[in-house]
Amino acid sequence: MAGGQVELVSLSKRFAELAVDNIDLVVSSGEFFSLLGPSGCGKTTTLRLIAGFEEPTSGRVLLDGADMTSVPPNRRNVNTVFQSYALFPFLDAAENVAFGLRNRGIDRAQIRRKVGDMLDLVHMTAYARRRPGQLSGGQQQRVALARALVLDPAVLLLDEPLGALDAKLRRSLKVELKALQERVGITFLYVTHDQEEALTMSDRLAVMRAGRIVQMGDPRAIYEEPADTYVADFLGASNLMEVSVIERGPGSRCKVRLGEFVLDADLGGADVPDQAHAVIRPERVRIEPFASDGTATPAPGPNRVPAMVERLVYLGAGTQVMLRLAPGVALQALVQNEGPGMSLSQGTPVHVHLASEALRVLAGRGAADDAEATEIQPMLAG
């Protein structure tokens, strides 16, 4: 379907506090775009502004170049899927999907055809005559999607639609949801606080903080090249270590001091202050045997730090290893369970290799320490 470009121009919304703060954003036609952030960051309010459920304090909302800022929700070519699904309990699945079409005065034969096509699209044809109370959470979600898509919106807005489902069902449905979006070809604007959902489904995503977009791009770029420690800490698991920058090299390389150890970092060191954070993902941490002579002398090569295993968490495909570095810093590593490897247990001394090409130096605070990541408006600002 042609169309479906969403443009936000200097968009702001103030309740008791500023929930959305001067956002500029363009979502391309046919794109799966996610707004990601903690509760209270403004992502749900942004979605409601696009849908027309809230009026902006300032700024504009454009759909395919047309200003929708003052247009009521029923006259915008968008539709919304909520976390609660909001199905009518007294109507069966087919009747729920047909509800909006009947309100538009479409003839019965066309309604039957369109409803049948939509139920087939979401694999719910066999459940057409069941009411919501007779459907599982995943089945209700499919019906809600069909009801929204049957009206042929240019943009589908999804407000944490998988949030009420169990973890296993979320994993399967997020793959189905991306496949569905590619089949129907319309713009999906997805709101979530779940990093895995955003990474799995999005063509692009925006990380929000205190009503603003702090970084935007494709999932791989944001995961591997976070703009600051907030993004690194929020998007996936990260090891954040307070360091001092002691030497700046060419490009973004630098040397940092972690306790009594000096580490080389290839990334991010150009514009950070002298007191910063070194960041490395758990899957990039390498655990090596302790020196054979029993001393704390690191293995040959740079960026080795002695450590002690504090805890092991078995994850099936991998093991999460919680470590304490010699300078007292907590660190986690993700070790794949690929067969016989190092024998690790609580109290095992090891050396940790923090490869320079995996070590990024960033400014800012982590998401867990961010006092701004609180709910601005619990019901609206999400």
C-alpha positions, 0 to 999 in steps of 0.5 A: 500500500502506498503512503504511510509516511509519518513526520513529527515536527518539533512535537511537544506535550506537557501535562504537569511535566513535559512528557514529549520534548520537541521531537523531530522524526520521520518514519518512512512508508512501509517501515517497521519503526520502534520507540524504545524506552523505560516507563515515563520516557514519553513513547506512549504519549508520542503514539497517542499524539500520532493517533489523535488521542492527545493534542500536542502542546506545540508542534505538528503531526504530518501523515503523507505530508498532510497536517493531521495535528488538529484532525480528530482520530476517526479522520486519520488513516491510522489504527491502533492495537493496544496492549489490552486488545480491547476486543468486544467480549460479546462478539466472536472473532469474526464479528470483532474483525467486522465491527469497523467495516459495518460502521462504514456501511460496507455491504455484507458480501464485501465484509465477509470477504475482507474478514475471511481474508484477514482471519486467514492472514493471521491464522485464525480462520478455524477460530472465527466463531469463538468469543474472546473468552474462549481464545488464548492471549496470543489468539486474542492478539491476532484478532486485534491485529486483524480488526485493525488491519481490515480497515486498510490503515496507512499506519498501524500503531502498536502500543506494547501489544505483546506485553501481556503474553508469556515470554515464550509466546512473545518470542514466537509472535514477534517473529510472526508480527514482523513477517505480517508487516512485510506481507501487508507492506504498511507502516508499523510504529511500535512502542515497547520497553522490551529491548529484544522486541525492538532489536528483533523486529525493527528496521529502525528504532529510536531510544527515548529518554525524558521525552526526547530521542537520544539515539536513532538508527538501525538495531545493529548500529545502536547496539554496537555503537551506542551514543552514550552510557544510557543507550548502552545500558538500556539496549541489551546487557552492558558492562559499565566500568568507571575509568579515567582517560589518561591518553588520547590516540588517533581517531577515537582510540585512547588509553584508560585506567581501571584501578591499577590497570591500563586498557586500550580502547579503540572506540569512542574516546575522542570527545569524552571527558577525562572521567568516563565509562568503558563499555563492553558487551558480555558476549565480547568478554573473554575468560582465560585461565589464570597464570599457571604459576599461581600469580596474578600476572596476566597472560601475554598481551594487553587488556588482561585483568585478573578476576574471580568467578562469583556466580554462574547462571545456566541459560541453556545455550549459554552461561552467564558468568558473574565476575569480580575484577581485581580493581573491585569492579563487577563484570559479566560474561556470556559463555556459549555452551559449545562443549568442553571448555574451561572448568569454572565454579564459584571462586575460580581465579581467571584472567579476563580479556577485554579486547580493545576493539570491543571496548568503547569509552562513553560519557553519561550515566547508565539507565539504571542510575538515571533519576529521569527514567521515572514515570512522568504521567503513569497513564499517559506518558509511558 
